[in-house]
Amino acid sequence: MARQQTRRNETLRRPESAEKRAQQAVALFGAETAMAGTREELWIAVHS
């Protein structure tokens, strides 16, 4: 468990992993937004 924690701290210290995390967050947010968009379109289609 302690070993896992150190590994996590090492990845946090690496700048390229922070960039990767940022890209993942952007991708996730984009996916969520796209999903919300389709949900909205679906609602409009059903209720019109």
C-alpha positions in Angstrom: 0.0 0.0 0.0 2.8 2.4 0.9 4.6 1.5 -2.3 1.4 2.4 -4.3 1.3 5.7 -2.6 4.9 6.5 -3.5 4.2 5.5 -7.1 1.2 7.9 -7.1 3.4 10.7 -5.8 6.0 10.1 -8.5 3.3 10.3 -11.2 2.0 13.5 -9.7 5.5 15.0 -9.8 5.9 14.2 -13.4 4.8 17.2 -15.6 3.9 15.0 -18.6 1.4 13.0 -16.5 -0.2 16.2 -15.4 -0.6 17.2 -19.0 -2.1 13.7 -19.7 -4.5 14.2 -16.9 -5.5 17.6 -18.2 -6.1 16.1 -21.7 -8.2 13.3 -20.1 -10.3 15.8 -18.2 -10.9 17.8 -21.3 -11.8 14.6 -23.2 -14.2 13.5 -20.4 -15.8 17.0 -20.2 -16.2 17.0 -24.0 -17.8 13.6 -23.9 -20.2 14.7 -21.1 -21.1 17.8 -23.0 -21.7 15.8 -26.2 -23.9 13.4 -24.2 -25.8 16.2 -22.7 -26.4 17.6 -26.2 -27.7 14.4 -27.5 -29.9 14.0 -24.4 -31.4 17.4 -25.1 -32.0 16.6 -28.7 -33.6 13.4 -27.8 -35.9 15.1 -25.3 -36.9 17.7 -28.0 -37.5 14.9 -30.5 -39.7 13.0 -28.0 -41.6 16.0 -26.8 -42.3 17.7 -30.1 
